[in-house]
Amino acid sequence: MSKIQSRGPLPPDLRHRFQQALAGVDRDRIDANFNRTESAAAENSFSGFVRRSVHRRRKPLSLLSQDTGIELERLVNFLRGDGELNVAETGRVLAAVDVELVETEAAN
């Protein structure tokens, strides 16, 4: 595991910009989005399986978007449970996170 080494305190102008950025963060909204994302991944459905597969891979969503040709916002909406992907898009997502579906014989 790598360690982060400090280069000393932030310069005052950078510290001010950082504090301004944090002041604009809506923590309740972030928590709500996180909870919706967790709930969507926990669904006992094929979409839930795809979401869990994406989370397990830990591939940056910007890279997943590039690899699949699916807009980042659509991926985020899907992972949060606010949108769906079509069959072709789902296949590209699974391929991008190295998940292979294997056909098995159906039980009678």
C-alpha positions in Angstrom: 0.0 0.0 0.0 1.4 3.4 -0.9 1.6 6.2 1.5 0.6 9.8 0.8 3.4 12.2 1.8 2.5 15.7 2.7 4.2 18.6 1.0 3.3 20.9 3.8 0.3 23.1 4.3 -1.8 24.2 1.3 -1.0 27.7 0.0 -3.7 30.2 1.2 -5.2 30.7 -2.2 -5.5 27.0 -2.8 -6.9 26.4 0.7 -9.5 29.1 0.1 -10.6 27.5 -3.2 -10.8 24.1 -1.6 -12.9 25.4 1.3 -15.2 27.1 -1.1 -15.6 23.9 -3.1 -16.4 21.9 0.1 -18.9 24.6 1.2 -20.9 24.0 -1.9 -21.2 20.2 -1.4 -24.7 19.0 -0.5 -23.8 16.1 1.8 -27.5 15.1 2.2 -27.8 14.7 -1.6 -24.5 12.8 -1.8 -25.8 10.4 1.0 -29.1 10.0 -0.8 -27.4 9.2 -4.1 -25.1 6.7 -2.3 -28.1 5.0 -0.7 -30.0 4.8 -4.0 -26.9 3.3 -5.7 -26.5 0.7 -2.9 -30.2 -0.2 -3.1 -30.1 -0.5 -6.9 -27.0 -2.8 -6.7 -28.8 -5.0 -4.0 -31.8 -5.7 -6.3 -32.4 -9.3 -6.9 -32.5 -8.9 -10.7 -30.3 -9.0 -13.7 -29.8 -5.2 -13.6 -28.7 -5.6 -9.9 -26.2 -8.3 -11.0 -24.8 -5.9 -13.7 -24.5 -3.1 -11.2 -22.7 -5.3 -8.7 -20.4 -6.5 -11.4 -19.5 -2.9 -12.2 -18.9 -2.0 -8.6 -16.7 -5.1 -8.0 -14.5 -4.2 -11.0 -13.9 -0.7 -9.6 -13.2 0.6 -13.0 -13.5 4.4 -13.2 -16.8 5.3 -14.7 -15.2 7.8 -17.1 -13.1 4.9 -18.5 -16.2 2.6 -18.6 -18.0 5.2 -20.5 -15.2 5.4 -23.0 -14.9 1.7 -23.4 -18.6 1.1 -23.9 -19.6 4.2 -25.8 -22.3 4.9 -23.3 -22.6 8.5 -22.0 -21.3 8.9 -18.5 -24.6 10.3 -17.2 -26.5 7.3 -18.5 -24.1 5.0 -16.7 -24.5 6.9 -13.5 -28.3 6.9 -13.8 -28.3 3.1 -14.4 -26.0 2.5 -11.4 -28.2 4.7 -9.2 -31.4 2.9 -10.4 -32.7 5.9 -12.2 -32.2 4.6 -15.7 -32.0 1.5 -17.8 -29.6 0.1 -20.4 -30.6 -1.8 -23.5 -29.4 -5.3 -24.2 -26.5 -4.2 -26.4 -25.3 -1.7 -23.9 -25.6 -4.2 -21.1 -23.4 -6.6 -23.1 -20.8 -3.9 -23.6 -20.8 -3.1 -19.9 -20.3 -6.7 -18.9 -17.5 -7.2 -21.5 -15.8 -4.0 -20.2 -15.8 -5.3 -16.7 -14.7 -8.8 -17.8 -17.9 -10.6 -17.0 -18.8 -13.5 -19.3 -22.3 -15.0 -19.2 -22.3 -18.8 -19.7 -25.3 -20.7 -20.9 -26.4 -23.6 -18.8 -29.0 -26.3 -19.3 -32.4 -25.3 -17.9 -33.7 -27.6 -15.2 -37.0 -29.3 -16.1 
